[in-house]
């Protein structure tokens, strides 16, 4: 979302953000005169009882609707991040009444089994209704992937496909040495969608028979105990291997430093719909820091990943394919140009590169 905002600001557009976060918003986080943020506290407080959090989760959008109603002057375009049912059920009718075009920034098609309550729970049902019934009523969609672009085009909705956008001002310098162990990393909040990646990384050192001096694996975003609970019995023996380093949640600057000082970031996802519909932000984040990606090809990754140039392409999401590639990497010279990896990534994923197309797309949405 920040990348889209930065692109619009670069095109000369002023953006007012209604933040759904429950915590207090710090005005010092905004440095642009073209950006204004209002905290609306739509999201539930993590400290609330579970039932209250569920009810709030199904009623999102009320505070945002009221905020937009009071805006003077009214916005030219309402740009909604995501497809949460509560937001769309309230904002689409409001946009129609006010005569303001509503455009969606769609970055996911959630796997029903990954949502709270599972495949047949209320969130899965709301997500399905939102994607199949409400979202196609928008005046335009900014999809993150070709899968989502094709879906909304078939529904007759104007689209402009835009990948995840990033502009790192504090880009850490890599300090890798020739004699360092091969260093891999995963940075993110894995949940169920990246369970396979975490499982493969945990099992990798034992499968290779490697030592800490040969292989180092940094896992950021999940504690060791949480990873053990996520993976279950399959990781019980392997999770204590000396090559594995669990960092838990880190500040973004610290996480980026770990990526910058890794030889590869690793991501493996299967062929499920969520993997094809999304575009993993971990990939541009890694490439922009000059770190190649070791990954199988899902979504639009084939458009940007070139084996041996900015990535090491895996044939699938299996542990065996990761073991094979890492085994080769352990016995081969590291010949990636990190400067070129970062430079080419900036062309694809810089907000400024997408500023004019985004501005033009929203301008067309304003046309009667």
Order of alpha helices (4+ residues) and beta strands (2+ residues): alpha-beta-beta-alpha-alpha-beta-alpha-beta-alpha-beta-alpha-beta-alpha-beta-alpha-beta-alpha-beta-alpha-alpha-beta-beta-alpha-alpha-alpha
